[in-house]
Amino acid sequence: MDPAEYYFRLFCRFETGDERYRWLNRTLAVATGARTAEAVRCTAFTPT
């Protein structure tokens, strides 16, 4: 399918109890996606 014919936009919320990754609980990521023949590929972006 031609990528110009569709688009993906996602938001990702995380939840963890592991102290090392606790910062993820306060993180909201935005992602784009694209279809390939084998899978859907998502690329997430987080604020820095």
ABEGO torsion letter per residue (X at the ends): XBAAABBBBBBBBBBBABAAAAAAAABBBBBBBBBBAABBBBBBBBBX
